[in-house]
Amino acid sequence: MKLETPSLLITDDDRGFRETLRSVFEPRGFHTLLASDGEEALEIIDTQPVHLIVLDMHMPRLSGLETIRQVKQLGQGLPCILLSAQMDDELAEEARQLDAFSTLHKPVSCAEITGVVNRAMRITYDWPHRTSTLP
């Protein structure tokens, strides 16, 4: 089955950051879903198709790692990209142990996040990289 419009779930307690990522990914062919914490993300995953999750580490209710752990327990082979301003070797290793696709240090550049998301989509779904003239 060909993936026409992938759904990207952006999970971060910073509303401005979620909206910024939405404005980056929607013009690049993604349907974006927004969650303010891990529990909201799990509710969305339970009710809507999601192809990839970008999530912050430090959020109320469920941390990024706890959310990844629960997503993986659901048996959903969703690629998860963990972001954190406090990314260190220990946190990155914990994420790897949970089979996170990638970890990124905040602040993250547009090129960095779009590159990792495109790579995850290509590897997981063979979704073609869409060449864009957007900044």
Secondary structure, 3 states (H helix, E strand, C coil): CCCCCCEEEEECCCHHHHHHHHHHHHHHCCEEEEECCHHHHHHHHHHCCCCEEEEECCCCCCCHHHHHHHHHHCCCCCCEEEEECCCCHHHHHHHHHCCCCEEEECCCCHHHHHHHHHHHHHHHHCCCCCCCCCC
